[in-house]
Amino acid sequence: MKVAVVGLGVAGLRTAMLLEEAGVEVSMFEARGRVGGRLYTIDEGRGVLYEAGGEWIDADHHRVLALLKHFGLEPLPRASWPGKVIHKGKEATEALLWNDALEDDLRVEAAARELCRNLEEPPWKNQHVRELDERTLEQFFREHTQSERGFWWVSAKYRSDEGDDPDRIGLLGWLTGYLHYLDRDGDVMSSYRVPGGFGSLCDRMLKGLKGESHFGKVLTRVRQDEGGVSLVFEGGEVRVDRVVLTLPPPALERIVFEPAIGVRKRCAIEACRMSRAIKICWQFKEAWWRDQGWGGAMSCDGPLQQTWDGSLGEAPVLSAYMCGKVAADWVQLGDPVRAGIYELSRLFPDAPRHFVRGWVHDWLNDPYAQGGFSHQPPGYVLEHMEHIAPPEGRVHFAGEHTALVTGFIEGAIESAERVTPEVLHEAPV
Ligand SMILES: Cc1cc2nc3c(=O)[nH]c(=O)nc-3n(C[C@H](O)[C@H](O)[C@H](O)COP(=O)(O)OP(=O)(O)OC[C@H]3O[C@@H](n4cnc5c(N)ncnc54)[C@H](O)[C@@H]3O)c2cc1C
């Protein structure tokens, strides 16, 4: 059996690995000139190494950790400096939060736990709590917080996970993700990174594959008939028995399917939302934050939202991760890197003195992603979620948006594990 995998992000790479392990002849196609997709390690030379896309691994993301182990990569633990929290010019730390914010955080957590008790898996089975799917996360936070600072804190905390503002996130979708956090022990969030960056993992994955990989191949059309599937790329056509498409939803929307895919599938692809997430990364002469006894991790109520020490090489790099409306506005600025330095200088007046250069990574306007990662808007879970993953004849779907752990690298790998047996055994043709 000849199978094509289109899209060489981590979902496509893992799918190709698993199919080859099962003895399948695999060919691979990718629109960009590189592997990794939304995993993108930038090496600017002279020790400047950082992640422009996915970066952190939670301690219970066992699939990612197992994959690193398979390739002999030891995960890098997060530095244990306490993160700063800055609101209206006042400073606290994550470990020593203001009482009003902490109490609101605990109220939100307790209310979420209570709602999770009634949830079933998979998420779309929860027809009995339809009202939760119609509500937004913002409404839920408003209902369960009592102070303005507490509302800001829980919004900031969960915004980074969802990659967008809470008024865009459906409550049920968020809760079905939160459900996976209930068994967690201690601080599991963002525990590790990859030495040398995720680029080194993706390169190793590609190197281990036998099949041919083709770069600069933009898929435009998928034709299937009784005998197989024809894939039409800009500048060529390929014939295979089956195909696995790992493209993110906005890229899938642009593909012409012949015959047309089912209405439910089409609606699910269109309804799935991509988060508005960007990164700004600055190189500094000195790691001035370390000299101040601080690790660089901060959540603030200004536009920078969140920063951390992004250095994976010797050169000091501070990364800002911005989501939602702020991110969409920020990429419209003439010079987002300098504007970011200005914002930083308002909090840390010394910062500009050490500034060398910087980069903005605008995932919103990336032609092959059009956003950071998928999230579920109100109404999505019960109406659409179950239709996004199943195959359409010989055409299979993978990628983080088709997983139960949506949004994460872990989910992308989960989708590869789901789609492989589907291709091998279960798909009706
Ligand atoms: C700024 C940012 C921060 C993030 N932080 C984290 C984090 O800390 N932890 C975490 O777990 N996750 C994080 N993520 C999410 C994570 O990066 C993704 O969930 C994961 O990488 C998605 O993998 P994928 O293979 O499903 O999709 P992709 O990586 O998008 O792969 C799909 C591939 O398809 C290709 N493609 C698209 N259209 C076509 C076409 N027409 N023809 C051919 N090929 C095409 C794309 O170029 C791409 O290579 C972050 C993402 C971003 C952008």
The ligand as an ORCA input file, in Angstrom:
! r2SCAN-3c Opt
* xyz 0 1
  C       3.605     30.593     19.111
  C       3.223     29.188     19.422
  C       3.467     28.666     20.688
  C       3.121     27.364     20.996
  N       3.471     26.864     22.201
  C       3.272     25.553     22.472
  C       3.806     24.960     23.648
  O       4.520     25.622     24.418
  N       3.522     23.648     23.892
  C       2.776     22.889     23.028
  O       2.541     21.689     23.306
  N       2.304     23.420     21.867
  C       2.551     24.711     21.569
  N       2.140     25.236     20.366
  C       1.327     24.403     19.482
  C       2.150     23.360     18.719
  O       3.253     24.001     18.105
  C       1.259     22.699     17.673
  O       0.126     22.129     18.328
  C       1.925     21.559     16.905
  O       3.236     21.905     16.508
  C       1.055     21.244     15.691
  O       1.619     20.200     14.926
  P       0.844     19.669     13.637
  O       1.749     18.688     12.989
  O      -0.522     19.248     14.003
  O       0.636     20.957     12.703
  P       1.753     21.841     11.890
  O       2.993     21.920     12.682
  O       1.095     23.101     11.513
  O       2.009     20.959     10.612
  C       1.191     21.009      9.464
  C       2.090     21.135      8.253
  O       1.270     21.224      7.072
  C       1.894     22.093      6.158
  N       0.919     22.575      5.188
  C      -0.073     23.477      5.366
  N      -0.761     23.656      4.214
  C      -0.199     22.839      3.301
  C      -0.497     22.538      1.931
  N      -1.521     23.130      1.276
  N       0.265     21.634      1.286
  C       1.302     21.007      1.929
  N       1.598     21.232      3.227
  C       0.860     22.133      3.906
  C       2.439     23.193      7.058
  O       3.454     23.920      6.410
  C       2.938     22.417      8.256
  O       4.304     22.078      8.149
  C       2.494     26.541     20.021
  C       2.272     27.037     18.742
  C       2.642     28.340     18.437
  C       2.439     28.834     17.028
*
